[in-house]
Amino acid sequence: MSNDEQQPNTNESPKPFDPTAKIPPRSYFLTLGGDLTIGAGVASFANGTYAMLTGTDVTLAADIGVTKEAICGFIFVLFGIVSIAGGIAALKRMHISLGLAGAALGMMGGGLVGFWLGLIALVMFALSHEDL
């Protein structure tokens, strides 16, 4: 072997933003938790949109001139948006805490379907402790 041939140095660690850096694979629990959080967010968004458009009877203690249905529907739509953003952030592994908050908000605003999707998502996030 001559001096002209260079041996690659295998002891160097990859740089953080190197496209060839190895990223450990996500667990299935984290993927499923993020997907279920997005599902709970969609259910909450649909529930809020339905409440705003059809005027379903949703009780609210405040009477400020705006219909109670519109206020609750708007809150449920906000819950849905935060829940969808939390599911996407959890899938990208950016903010797992936003994923947890999104699952909880999806439980509150998504009706029966959103409740179960959000509850199962919280369990999946708890089982993906190695990714946190």
C-alpha atoms as an extended CHARMM CRD file, in Angstrom:
* protein
*
       132  EXT
         1         1  MET       CA              0.0000000000        0.0000000000        0.0000000000  PROA      1               0.0000000000
         2         2  SER       CA              1.4690000000        3.3440000000       -1.0100000000  PROA      2               0.0000000000
         3         3  ASN       CA              1.3240000000        6.6790000000        0.7700000000  PROA      3               0.0000000000
         4         4  ASP       CA             -0.8490000000        8.0910000000       -2.0220000000  PROA      4               0.0000000000
         5         5  GLU       CA             -3.8170000000        5.9470000000       -0.9720000000  PROA      5               0.0000000000
         6         6  GLN       CA             -5.6990000000        7.3710000000        1.9740000000  PROA      6               0.0000000000
         7         7  GLN       CA             -7.5350000000        5.1890000000        4.4360000000  PROA      7               0.0000000000
         8         8  PRO       CA            -10.9070000000        6.6250000000        5.4830000000  PROA      8               0.0000000000
         9         9  ASN       CA            -11.0480000000        7.5330000000        9.1340000000  PROA      9               0.0000000000
        10        10  THR       CA            -13.8350000000        5.4390000000       10.6480000000  PROA      10              0.0000000000
        11        11  ASN       CA            -13.5300000000        6.9860000000       14.1150000000  PROA      11              0.0000000000
        12        12  GLU       CA            -15.1320000000       10.2960000000       13.1170000000  PROA      12              0.0000000000
        13        13  SER       CA            -18.7250000000       10.7340000000       14.1790000000  PROA      13              0.0000000000
        14        14  PRO       CA            -21.1560000000       12.1050000000       11.5810000000  PROA      14              0.0000000000
        15        15  LYS       CA            -22.0940000000       15.7330000000       11.8000000000  PROA      15              0.0000000000
        16        16  PRO       CA            -25.6110000000       16.4790000000       13.1020000000  PROA      16              0.0000000000
        17        17  PHE       CA            -26.9130000000       17.8690000000        9.8020000000  PROA      17              0.0000000000
        18        18  ASP       CA            -25.0420000000       15.4320000000        7.5940000000  PROA      18              0.0000000000
        19        19  PRO       CA            -27.5210000000       13.7860000000        5.1780000000  PROA      19              0.0000000000
        20        20  THR       CA            -25.6710000000       10.4890000000        5.5920000000  PROA      20              0.0000000000
        21        21  ALA       CA            -26.0020000000       10.5240000000        9.4000000000  PROA      21              0.0000000000
        22        22  LYS       CA            -27.8010000000        7.4620000000       10.6790000000  PROA      22              0.0000000000
        23        23  ILE       CA            -31.0950000000        8.2240000000       12.3750000000  PROA      23              0.0000000000
        24        24  PRO       CA            -32.3630000000        5.4600000000       14.6170000000  PROA      24              0.0000000000
        25        25  PRO       CA            -35.6650000000        4.0500000000       13.4060000000  PROA      25              0.0000000000
        26        26  ARG       CA            -38.8740000000        5.1630000000       15.0680000000  PROA      26              0.0000000000
        27        27  SER       CA            -40.7130000000        2.5970000000       17.0930000000  PROA      27              0.0000000000
        28        28  TYR       CA            -44.1100000000        1.4910000000       15.9010000000  PROA      28              0.0000000000
        29        29  PHE       CA            -45.6690000000        2.8300000000       19.0930000000  PROA      29              0.0000000000
        30        30  LEU       CA            -44.5190000000        6.3850000000       18.3480000000  PROA      30              0.0000000000
        31        31  THR       CA            -45.7170000000        6.1440000000       14.7420000000  PROA      31              0.0000000000
        32        32  LEU       CA            -49.0860000000        4.7750000000       15.7910000000  PROA      32              0.0000000000
        33        33  GLY       CA            -49.4140000000        7.4010000000       18.5360000000  PROA      33              0.0000000000
        34        34  GLY       CA            -48.7460000000       10.2130000000       16.0680000000  PROA      34              0.0000000000
        35        35  ASP       CA            -51.1910000000        8.7800000000       13.5410000000  PROA      35              0.0000000000
        36        36  LEU       CA            -53.9180000000        8.3510000000       16.1590000000  PROA      36              0.0000000000
        37        37  THR       CA            -53.3220000000       11.8890000000       17.4090000000  PROA      37              0.0000000000
        38        38  ILE       CA            -53.8510000000       13.1830000000       13.8770000000  PROA      38              0.0000000000
        39        39  GLY       CA            -57.0390000000       11.0760000000       13.6830000000  PROA      39              0.0000000000
        40        40  ALA       CA            -58.3050000000       12.5400000000       16.9630000000  PROA      40              0.0000000000
        41        41  GLY       CA            -57.5200000000       16.0160000000       15.6390000000  PROA      41              0.0000000000
        42        42  VAL       CA            -59.4800000000       15.3870000000       12.4600000000  PROA      42              0.0000000000
        43        43  ALA       CA            -62.4150000000       14.1360000000       14.5580000000  PROA      43              0.0000000000
        44        44  SER       CA            -62.2530000000       17.2520000000       16.7370000000  PROA      44              0.0000000000
        45        45  PHE       CA            -62.0110000000       19.5240000000       13.6910000000  PROA      45              0.0000000000
        46        46  ALA       CA            -65.0070000000       17.7910000000       12.0980000000  PROA      46              0.0000000000
        47        47  ASN       CA            -66.9910000000       17.9640000000       15.3370000000  PROA      47              0.0000000000
        48        48  GLY       CA            -66.3040000000       21.6900000000       15.6830000000  PROA      48              0.0000000000
        49        49  THR       CA            -67.1360000000       22.4070000000       12.0610000000  PROA      49              0.0000000000
        50        50  TYR       CA            -70.3920000000       20.4710000000       12.3700000000  PROA      50              0.0000000000
        51        51  ALA       CA            -71.3000000000       22.3770000000       15.5360000000  PROA      51              0.0000000000
        52        52  MET       CA            -70.6480000000       25.7360000000       13.8660000000  PROA      52              0.0000000000
        53        53  LEU       CA            -72.4750000000       24.9690000000       10.6230000000  PROA      53              0.0000000000
        54        54  THR       CA            -75.5600000000       23.1610000000       11.8610000000  PROA      54              0.0000000000
        55        55  GLY       CA            -76.1360000000       24.8840000000       15.1770000000  PROA      55              0.0000000000
        56        56  THR       CA            -76.2940000000       21.7650000000       17.2990000000  PROA      56              0.0000000000
        57        57  ASP       CA            -77.2450000000       22.4120000000       20.8940000000  PROA      57              0.0000000000
        58        58  VAL       CA            -74.0190000000       22.7770000000       22.8700000000  PROA      58              0.0000000000
        59        59  THR       CA            -74.4530000000       24.3630000000       26.2850000000  PROA      59              0.0000000000
        60        60  LEU       CA            -72.1520000000       27.1510000000       27.4000000000  PROA      60              0.0000000000
        61        61  ALA       CA            -72.4150000000       29.2290000000       30.5600000000  PROA      61              0.0000000000
        62        62  ALA       CA            -71.5440000000       32.5860000000       28.9470000000  PROA      62              0.0000000000
        63        63  ASP       CA            -74.1490000000       34.4730000000       26.9330000000  PROA      63              0.0000000000
        64        64  ILE       CA            -72.2860000000       37.1920000000       25.0290000000  PROA      64              0.0000000000
        65        65  GLY       CA            -74.4420000000       37.5730000000       21.9350000000  PROA      65              0.0000000000
        66        66  VAL       CA            -72.6560000000       34.9520000000       19.8320000000  PROA      66              0.0000000000
        67        67  THR       CA            -74.3230000000       31.5920000000       19.5890000000  PROA      67              0.0000000000
        68        68  LYS       CA            -73.0880000000       28.9870000000       22.0020000000  PROA      68              0.0000000000
        69        69  GLU       CA            -72.6700000000       26.5260000000       19.1770000000  PROA      69              0.0000000000
        70        70  ALA       CA            -70.3140000000       28.8260000000       17.2940000000  PROA      70              0.0000000000
        71        71  ILE       CA            -68.1340000000       29.4050000000       20.3590000000  PROA      71              0.0000000000
        72        72  CYS       CA            -67.8460000000       25.7220000000       21.2130000000  PROA      72              0.0000000000
        73        73  GLY       CA            -67.3740000000       24.8110000000       17.5680000000  PROA      73              0.0000000000
        74        74  PHE       CA            -64.5490000000       27.3360000000       17.2540000000  PROA      74              0.0000000000
        75        75  ILE       CA            -62.8640000000       25.9270000000       20.3710000000  PROA      75              0.0000000000
        76        76  PHE       CA            -63.1800000000       22.3820000000       19.0250000000  PROA      76              0.0000000000
        77        77  VAL       CA            -61.6850000000       23.4840000000       15.6910000000  PROA      77              0.0000000000
        78        78  LEU       CA            -58.7280000000       24.9960000000       17.5800000000  PROA      78              0.0000000000
        79        79  PHE       CA            -58.3610000000       21.7270000000       19.5220000000  PROA      79              0.0000000000
        80        80  GLY       CA            -58.3210000000       19.8820000000       16.2040000000  PROA      80              0.0000000000
        81        81  ILE       CA            -55.6620000000       22.1310000000       14.6860000000  PROA      81              0.0000000000
        82        82  VAL       CA            -53.3960000000       21.7760000000       17.7390000000  PROA      82              0.0000000000
        83        83  SER       CA            -53.9780000000       18.0260000000       17.7690000000  PROA      83              0.0000000000
        84        84  ILE       CA            -53.0740000000       17.6260000000       14.0860000000  PROA      84              0.0000000000
        85        85  ALA       CA            -49.9550000000       19.7770000000       14.5700000000  PROA      85              0.0000000000
        86        86  GLY       CA            -49.0310000000       17.6820000000       17.6150000000  PROA      86              0.0000000000
        87        87  GLY       CA            -49.3680000000       14.4420000000       15.6800000000  PROA      87              0.0000000000
        88        88  ILE       CA            -47.1600000000       15.7550000000       12.8890000000  PROA      88              0.0000000000
        89        89  ALA       CA            -44.5730000000       17.0150000000       15.4000000000  PROA      89              0.0000000000
        90        90  ALA       CA            -44.5560000000       13.6250000000       17.1410000000  PROA      90              0.0000000000
        91        91  LEU       CA            -44.0460000000       11.8180000000       13.8350000000  PROA      91              0.0000000000
        92        92  LYS       CA            -41.1130000000       14.0980000000       13.0290000000  PROA      92              0.0000000000
        93        93  ARG       CA            -39.7900000000       13.6430000000       16.5940000000  PROA      93              0.0000000000
        94        94  MET       CA            -39.6330000000       17.4000000000       17.0340000000  PROA      94              0.0000000000
        95        95  HSD       CA            -41.8510000000       17.8820000000       20.0950000000  PROA      95              0.0000000000
        96        96  ILE       CA            -43.2480000000       14.7720000000       21.7290000000  PROA      96              0.0000000000
        97        97  SER       CA            -44.8590000000       16.9760000000       24.3900000000  PROA      97              0.0000000000
        98        98  LEU       CA            -46.9230000000       18.6980000000       21.6850000000  PROA      98              0.0000000000
        99        99  GLY       CA            -48.0220000000       15.2420000000       20.5530000000  PROA      99              0.0000000000
       100       100  LEU       CA            -49.1620000000       14.4340000000       24.0900000000  PROA      100             0.0000000000
       101       101  ALA       CA            -51.0430000000       17.7250000000       24.3320000000  PROA      101             0.0000000000
       102       102  GLY       CA            -52.5970000000       17.0870000000       20.9180000000  PROA      102             0.0000000000
       103       103  ALA       CA            -53.8060000000       13.6480000000       21.9720000000  PROA      103             0.0000000000
       104       104  ALA       CA            -55.3780000000       15.1070000000       25.1150000000  PROA      104             0.0000000000
       105       105  LEU       CA            -57.0610000000       17.9320000000       23.1890000000  PROA      105             0.0000000000
       106       106  GLY       CA            -58.2940000000       15.4580000000       20.5870000000  PROA      106             0.0000000000
       107       107  MET       CA            -59.8780000000       13.4950000000       23.4100000000  PROA      107             0.0000000000
       108       108  MET       CA            -61.7300000000       16.5670000000       24.6370000000  PROA      108             0.0000000000
       109       109  GLY       CA            -63.0010000000       17.9010000000       21.3400000000  PROA      109             0.0000000000
       110       110  GLY       CA            -63.4650000000       14.8850000000       19.1100000000  PROA      110             0.0000000000
       111       111  GLY       CA            -66.5420000000       13.2990000000       20.6080000000  PROA      111             0.0000000000
       112       112  LEU       CA            -66.5930000000        9.5600000000       21.2280000000  PROA      112             0.0000000000
       113       113  VAL       CA            -64.3300000000        8.6940000000       18.2820000000  PROA      113             0.0000000000
       114       114  GLY       CA            -61.8020000000       11.3790000000       19.1960000000  PROA      114             0.0000000000
       115       115  PHE       CA            -61.8660000000       10.2990000000       22.8340000000  PROA      115             0.0000000000
       116       116  TRP       CA            -60.8920000000        6.7230000000       22.0420000000  PROA      116             0.0000000000
       117       117  LEU       CA            -58.3380000000        7.6950000000       19.4000000000  PROA      117             0.0000000000
       118       118  GLY       CA            -56.7240000000       10.1850000000       21.7880000000  PROA      118             0.0000000000
       119       119  LEU       CA            -56.7350000000        7.7220000000       24.6730000000  PROA      119             0.0000000000
       120       120  ILE       CA            -55.0880000000        4.9970000000       22.6120000000  PROA      120             0.0000000000
       121       121  ALA       CA            -52.5890000000        7.5820000000       21.3030000000  PROA      121             0.0000000000
       122       122  LEU       CA            -51.6410000000        8.4980000000       24.8790000000  PROA      122             0.0000000000
       123       123  VAL       CA            -51.0500000000        4.8190000000       25.6550000000  PROA      123             0.0000000000
       124       124  MET       CA            -48.9160000000        4.4460000000       22.5150000000  PROA      124             0.0000000000
       125       125  PHE       CA            -46.8370000000        7.4940000000       23.5090000000  PROA      125             0.0000000000
       126       126  ALA       CA            -46.3490000000        5.9680000000       26.9580000000  PROA      126             0.0000000000
       127       127  LEU       CA            -45.1760000000        2.6820000000       25.3890000000  PROA      127             0.0000000000
       128       128  SER       CA            -42.6630000000        4.4830000000       23.1410000000  PROA      128             0.0000000000
       129       129  HSD       CA            -40.4740000000        5.5430000000       26.0590000000  PROA      129             0.0000000000
       130       130  GLU       CA            -37.2450000000        4.5870000000       24.2500000000  PROA      130             0.0000000000
       131       131  ASP       CA            -37.9050000000        7.2860000000       21.6360000000  PROA      131             0.0000000000
       132       132  LEU       CA            -38.5180000000       10.0820000000       24.1140000000  PROA      132             0.0000000000
